[in-house]
Amino acid sequence: GGLAGDKRSRGVSRRWGHFKGQTESNRPFFSKVNGENILMINKYIAVCCYIGRCAKCASLYMLKCLYFVFMFCCKIREIAYRIYLYPNADLMECLEELLRCRHKLAKLVGYESYAHRALKGTMAKTPEMVMNFLQLLTDRLSDKTAKDYRMMKDMKTKLNPRNAVKKKRSGLFTTPAHSRLVSDICLGFCRYNIEPSLYSPYLSLGACMEGLNNLFSQLYGVSLMSEHPRAGEVWSEDVRKLAVVHETEGLLGYIYCDFFHRQDKPHQDCHFTIRGGRQCRDTGEYQLPVVVLMLSLPHPSRSAPALLTPGMMENLFHEMGHAMHSMLGRTRYQHVTGTRCATDFAEVPSILMEYFATDYRVISQFARHYETGQPLPESMVARLCESKKVCGAADTQLQIFYAVLDQIYHGVPQNRSTTEIIRDMQHKFYGLPYVPNTAWQLRFSHLIGYGAKYYSYLMSRAVASMVWKQCFVQDPLNREMGERYRREMLAHGGAKEPMRMVEGMLQKQPTIEDFVDALVSELNPNFETFLMDSES
């Protein structure tokens, strides 16, 4: 029950001993969740916070602290998981009734299942194609996913202080294995030191917007120009109006930037259309699109501009990808303009922008420290990119599981409960066991808006990866490729079959194997990052 026996640890040992021996009979700190006795969450947090202040102690003691914090956090997550996903009979009936009605609707209009109806006109076209894609991706990721799971398991085992030996007076471990463990932990913290506060000074909102303006100017000949809104035109005084102007074509449309957090504003990053573009038959002119970009960014302070984390910066680029899809679309009808297209194609332009947001040749044009003017170091950008690959296979496999579940629920009815389905599919497509007496499907809100189309995230990422690697990775500012991208993919919205647009951009017909290869190759380590870190 106690920690290491030095003076610094005795206070913690006494506090930790307070929890030792607690039973249900003397349970001021116990409660029941799903019939299990658990410590109250606030007591776990209190001990974690107390132990966390001692992290600068000797190495073995630090290892014990890491272990206890790790285990407490795991227990807290387990408790929260069980409570959050506790089955609700009313919601269960609501979900199953929704699936029954959707299947009935599909049958009434001549489809085998709701999934067959929903996938008509998409890149995937049929549920069979989607399942082939997800199964092949699962097979190709199996080794990487297993490695990620082993790494997670090994971390828990290595951090267990029972596996450590007593430290010497010097405070070092007595075996090379434990010395390497401390080195690995420290190296992991240092190599992927992507603490947002280290990046934010280089990523002011003004600099990021200037970077987007430069990028669009070089790719499409388009500029973002601030325009003063008329009285009553905007819904908040911090909303900014941008005119999107082409160097030869003139005004293309308007973007209203609702970027800053405010009370009662939805905490959601999104793009939505106020008015779609279309060809006006009466006047012969093109009705200009009007869209909104909504983010939840921090306000500037008296001493600093609005500073973005790397995640905020990527979200800004992502949503601006949607906006430019709307701005550069030129369709006859407004119901098929811009992002009003097949779901598995709609995310391609926005995800492609994420590649630009993490390419140093693009970032170096605008990322400057707001006080010193120093550029963001290339090594920091490289580490940021590599950090996303940590447990990347396991994360992708989780998305596969969600997509499979979505397909099965909206496929031909199987005469079994949604919980039975999730248990079987989790075993087959995820690898981690189903937790009894939980109903995760009741929290899967994408079943409503994305019925049978949740796979779209994976397929859109695959297409964006292929476009990036084939067309932009050599030169992300290539005007010729930018014009081809606009002409082949952005201009048509939903007025052209999505796979034909992809074929026009890639100048070949991609296969399911190509999509899978693109996603799997994203997880391969970039050894130039290791060399860069070694040199610096």
N, C-alpha and C positions, 0 to 999 in steps of 0.2 A: 503493500500500500504506500510506502514512503518512497522518496526520491534519493538521490545520492547523499552521502552522509556529511557533506561539508557544511559550514556555518550558514552559507547562503541558502541552502536547501531546507534547513530544519523548519523554517516558518511555513514553507510550502508543504512539507511533510505533515505538519500538524493540521494544516487546512485540508489536505487531501485525506488525512485520517478521519476527518469529520464525516466523509462519505462512506468509509469502510464500515461494514457491519450493519448498514441500513437494511431493514426488512420491511415487509408489508405491515407488520404489526406496529412498528415505530416509524411510520413513513411520512414525516413532514415534508420530505423531498421526493416522494414517490407518487406516481399516478398510474392509471391504466389506460392503454391505448390498444384497441382490438384484443383485449384480454391479457395483455402483457404488462408486467411491472416495468416502469421506466423511470429514470431520474427526470425531474423537471428540467426543461430546456434552460431556464434562466440560471440554474445552478451550474449546469455545464458551461455556460458562457462565462459565468463569474470565475470559475476555476481556469478556463482557457485563457482569459485575460490576465489572471494573476501569474500563471506559468509563463505566458508570452513575454512578460517583462523581464524574465530571467534568461533570455536567449543568448546573452553575451557571456555566459559562464563557460567552464571548461568543456572540452569536446564531448565527453561521455554524457555529462549532464545536459548539454545542448541536445544530444541525441534523444535522451529521455523526454525532454521538454517537447521536442518535435513529435515524438511518438504519441505522447498524451494529447497534445493539441490535435494531431491527426486523427486519433481514435475518437476524441470527443466530437470533432467536427463530423466524422462519419456517423456517429450515433445521432447527432442532431439532425443530419440530413435524412437518416432513416426514419426518425420520428416524424419529421415534416412530410416526408414522402407518404407514409402510411396514413397520416391524417388527411392530407390533401387529396389522396386518391381513394378515400374510403367510399365504397359503393353507395349510391343513392338510387333507391327504387324508382322514384318519379323520373329522374333524369334518364335512367336505364330504359324505361318504357317510352320516353320521348324519343330517344335515339333510335330504338328499334322500330318505332312507328314511322319515323322519318325514312329509314331505309326501306321499309315495306312500301311506303307511298312512292318513293322514287322508283322502285322496281315496277310498281303498277303503272306509273306514268310512262316508263320506257316501253313496257309491253303494249300499252295503248297506242303508241305511235310506231310500233313495228320493230323494236329493237330487242335483242336477246336479254340485255340487262341494262341498268343505268350506266354502267361503265362504257358499254358499246355506244350509247347515245352521247355521253359526255366527250368521248375521244374523237368523235367525227370532226374532221377538219383540223386536227392537231398534227404535229410532226410524227407522233407515235402511231396515230390512226386507230389502233385496236388494243384491247386489254391484253391480248396474247403477245403483242409486240412489247408492251410495257413490262410484262412479267418476264419475258426473255431477257430484256435489258437488265432488270433488277437481279435475276438469277445469275446471269453471266458476270455482273459486277460483284455479286457476293462471292462467286467462285474465285475471281481474280484477286479479291481483297483478302481472302481467307488467311493467308500467311501473315500479312501485315496486321490484320485485326487480332489474330492470336498473339502476335508479338506485343501489341498495345495492351492486351489484357494481362499478359505475363508481366509487363513492366509495372502496371498498377498493382498487381499482386505482390511483386517483389519489393515495391516501395513499402508496402505495409509490413512485410516480413523484415526488411532491412532496418526499418525504423524501430522495431521492437527492441527495447533495451535488454530484454532477456537474452538476445542473441549477441550482445556485446560483452566483452571481457572487461575486467577492472582496469581502470586507467593507471598509468604510471604517475609518479610525482610531477613529471613534466606536463601532464595533461594530455599526452598523445596516446593513441591506441597501441596495443602491444602486437597487433597482427597487421600485415599489409592489407588484408581485406577490409578491416575497419578504417584504416587510413585512407584507402581508396573511397570508402563510403563517404567519409567527410569531404574528400576532394570532389566526389561526384555531386554531392548536395551543393557545395559551394559553387562548383563550375556550372551546375544547372541554373542557380540563381543569377550568376554573372552572365552566362552566355545569352540567356533569354531575358535579360534585364530590360523589360519593356514597360516598366513603370510609367504610366501616362504622364506624370509630372516631368519626366525627362524629355518627352517629345513635345508637349503642349507649347512651350515657349517658341518653338519653331513653326507652329501651325496656327497662327492667328487666322480668324475668319477672313479678314481682308486679304491676307496672302493667299489663302486657299481659293478664294473667288478670283483673284488675279491669275492664279495658276490655271483654273478652269477656262478663263477667258483666253489665255495664251494657247491652251491646248485646242480649243475649238477654232481659234483663228488659224492655227497651223494645219489642222485636219480638214476643216470645212470652209474656211474663209468667213467665219461667223464671229461676231462680237456681241458681248453682253453689255448693254448700255443702261445706266441708271436713268429712270424717268420719274419725275415728280407726279404722284397720283392726284387726280382731281378730288375736290371735296366730296366726302362720302364714298369714295371708291374703294377704300380699304377698311377692314373690320378692326384693325388695331394700329396704333400709331407706329409700332415697330415693324410693320410689314413693309417690305421694299418691293418696288415694281421695276422689273427689268425688261427692256425691249431687246429682242433678238434680231440682229440686223446682219444681213449677208452683204459682202463687199460689192456684189453686182446686182443681186436680186432685190435688195432693199429689205424692208421689214418683213420678218417671217412670223412673228407672234409675240406674246407677252408671257412672262413668268412672274408670279407673285411669290415672293420669298418670305414665308412666315417661319422664321428660323428660331426665335428665342422662346425660352420657357416662360410661361406666365400662368397665373392662377386660373383654374378651371379649363385650361387648354388640354386637349387629349395628349397624353404622353406617347406619341406615335410618330415615327418617321415615315412619311408617305408622299406620294405624288397623286394628284387627282385632277381631272379635267373639268373646267368650268364651261368651256365652249370648244367643241371639236372643229378641226379644219374641214372644209369641203369646197367643192367647186359650185359657185352660185350660177344657176342656169339663167336667172333673170338678168343679172348684171354682167356675167362673164368673168367676174373677178373671183379671187379665192378668199373665202372667209377665214380670217386668221385665227389660229388656235390660241386659247387662253388657258393656262394651267396654274396650279399652286404646288409649291414645294413646302412641306411642313416638317420641321425638325424641332428638337427640344434642346437647343444649345444654351450654354450659360451666357448671361449678359456681360458686357464689358464692365470692368471696374474703373475706379478713378485712376488707378496706377497702371492698368494693363488693358489691352483690347480683349475681345472675346477669344479665348484660347481653346483649341479643340484637342481632344485626345485622338490617337490614331484611329480608333473606332468611329469617332464622330466624323473625322475627315473622310474615311471610306464611305460612311453612310451618305455624306454630302455628295460625293462623286457618284455613288449608286443612284440616288434619287435624281441627280442631274442627268444621268443617262436616260432615265424615263422621260424627263422633260425634253431633252433633245430629240428623242424618238417622236414626241408629239410635235415639236417645232419643225422638224425636217420632213415630216410626213406630208405628202401631197396626194390626197385621194379624192375621188369623185364624191363619196358619201362620208358624212361625219361619223356614222356608227361603225366604220371600219378604219378610222384614222389613228395613227400613232400607236398607243398601247392597247387599243381596242382590237386585239388580234388573238390568235391562239395562245392559251395560257403557257404552254411549254416553249413558246417563242418570245413572249412578252418580257421575260426576265433576262433575255440574252443581252440587250443593249446596256442594261444597268449592271449586270455582272461583269461585262467586258470593261466597264469603267473602273471596276475595282482593280483590274490589272494595271491600268494606267496609274491608279492611285498608289500603287506599291512599286512602281518602276522608278529607279533612281534618276534616270534621264529626264523623267517628267517632274519628279519631286524636286530635283535640284534647281529647277527654274523658279520655284516660288518659296520653298521652305527655308526661311531665314529667321534667326533669333530676333524677336521683336525689340530687344534692347541693344544687342551687340551687332546685329546684322550678319553674324556668322552663319554659314550654311549648315543644314542638318548633315551630320557625318554619314557617309555611305555605309559604314559598318553598322550603324544603328538601323538603317533601313533594311539591310540584309538580315540582321537578327530578327527584326519584326516579321519578315517574310518566313524565315525558318521556324519561328515559334509557332506559326499556324499549323505546321505539320506535326506537332507533338500530339499524339493520340488522334491524328487525322483519320486514320483508317477506321478506328472505332466510332468516331463521330459520323463518318460517311455510312458505316454499316447501320447506325441508328436511324439515319435518314432513309435508308433502304427499307428497314423494318416498318417505319411509318408509312412509306409509300405502298408497301405490300399490303399492310393492314387496310389502307384506303381502297385498294383494288379489290380485296376479298370482300369487304363490307358492301361494296357497290356492284359486286358481280352477281352471279346466279345465287339465289338464297340456298343456304346449306342446312337449314333446319337445326341449327344449334345456336346457343347464345353468343353474343358478341364477346363475352368474357372467355368462353371456351376457345373462340377463334384467336383472341389475342394471346392466350396462353400457348397455343400450338405454333402460331406464327413467330412468337418471340423466341421459342426454342429453336426454330428452324432458321430464322433470318437475323437473329441478334446474338445469341450465344449466352447472354446472361439470363438467369432463371426468372420466371414470372414470380412475383411476390403475392402469396395467397391473400385473399380478402382485399384486393385492390381492383380498381376499375379505371385504368388510365384512359381508356377510350372516351370516358365521359368528360375528360379535360382536353380532348383532341379537337379544338375548335375549327381546325382546317377542314374537318369533315363536312362542315356546313358550306363554306364558300368555295372550297376546292374539290368538291365531291368527285372522286375518281381521277383527280389531276394533281395530287400532291407530288407525284414523281417529277413534276415539271421543274422543280428546283434542281434536281440532279441532271436532267437532260439539258436544261438551259445552261447550267455550268459547264457541261461537256461541250456544247456548241461554242460557248464563249471562249473556252480554253483552246479549242481548235482554231477559231478565228484569230485569237491573239498570237498563237504560236506560228501560224502559217502566214499571217498578214502583217503583224505589228511588232513581233518580238525583236526583229532585226533593227527596226527604226519606228518607234512609237509615234513619231511626228511626221510620218510620210504622207504628204498631201495626196499623192496618187491613190494610196490605199484608203485614205479618208474619203475621197470622192467615190471610190468603188463601194465602200461600206454604205455611204448615204444612198447611192443609186440602187444597189442590190438589196439592201436590208431595211434601211430606215424609212425610205420614201413610201413604202406600200402599205404599212399598217397591217390590217387584216384582209386587204383586198387581193392578196396573192397567196397562193399556197405556201405555208412556211418552209417546207423542205425545199421548194424551188428557190426560195430566197437564199437559204443556206448553201445550196448547190451553186448559185450564181456567185456568191462571195468566195467560196472555197474552190470553185471551178472544178469540182468533182462531186460525185454522189457519195456521201458518207454512209457507213454501215453501222450497225449496232456495235460491232467490235471496235470501230473507230471511236465511238462515244465512250465506251468503257476504257479503252487505252488512254484517252485524254484525261479521264478522272483519276485513274490509277497513277499515271505519270506525275500528276500534281503532287503526290506524296513523296516522291523521290527526293532525298536530301541534295542540297546544292553545296558541293564541296568547296566552291570558291568562297563561301561564307566562312568556313573553317580556316582557310588560308588567310583570309582578310583579318580575322580575329587574331591569328597567330602573329601576323606581321605587325598588328597594332598593339 
